[in-house]
Amino acid sequence: MYPPVVLAAKTMFRVLDNRLRIDGTEHIPRTGGAVIACNHVSYLDFIFCGMGAQPAKRLVRFMAKREIFADRIAGPLMRGMHHIPVDRTAGRASYDEAVERLRAGQVVGVFPEATISRSFTVKPIKSGAVRMAAEAGVPVVPMALWGTQRLWTKGRPRTLTKRHVPVLIRAGEPFRLGADDDPEVLAKDLRQRMSALLERLQAEYPEQPSSAEDRWWLPAHLGGTAPTPEEAADLDS
């Protein structure tokens, strides 16, 4: 089911004239397992993160909360594309499945922040992405997205038919982890890599808010009205 879904997404991008730019695809391994660790600012990020691997001709199997698989519409699609359901109350089974997929040569996509970042900065991340990569003996590829929050994000109405929205995607250099490395230290390093990629995309983004009301999609440190990381943490709690 994956190729038809990819074709449908590309058709949607053309119809809406989303100005999609993908950089760094040379960093995505053409063969073998890999973990793609991406920032999370939109409900649509799995689509665009997956598109970021398309030039490398890789299909990304995403880890996603189990509730999505129970949805009447999304569920059959998620199962048909062989994504990995995650039960947040008992995550060991999904972790083991992801490691098995990686060892089998698949690319597994992870949003290590776990939830959408309301501040549009990279939140503190979980160590699962680096731990599974180390256990499977595969590289981690950091990735960042920017612009997807303008289409559909937490606390804002959906604007899926909004036209001409630029979306930038960049993959960073992969890195491998040793069995003796501290997962928490590596998770902090991964967060720094993801943040650097995101900040570069934000600096290169071809549009600015058109009005004061439109500044909601910019982070506070860039003059936007999005919550600060501290305010976002309070909202999440």
Secondary structure by P-SEA (a helix, b strand, c coil): caaaaaaaaaaaaaaaccccccccccccccccbbbbbbbbcccaaaaaaaaaacccccccccccccccccccaaaaaaaaabbbbbccccaaaaaaaaaaaaaabbbbbbccccccccccccccccaaaaaaaaaacbbbbbbbbccccccccccccccccccbbbbbbbbcbbbbbcccccaaaaaaaaaaaaaaaaaaaaaaccccccccccccccccccccccccaaaaaaaac
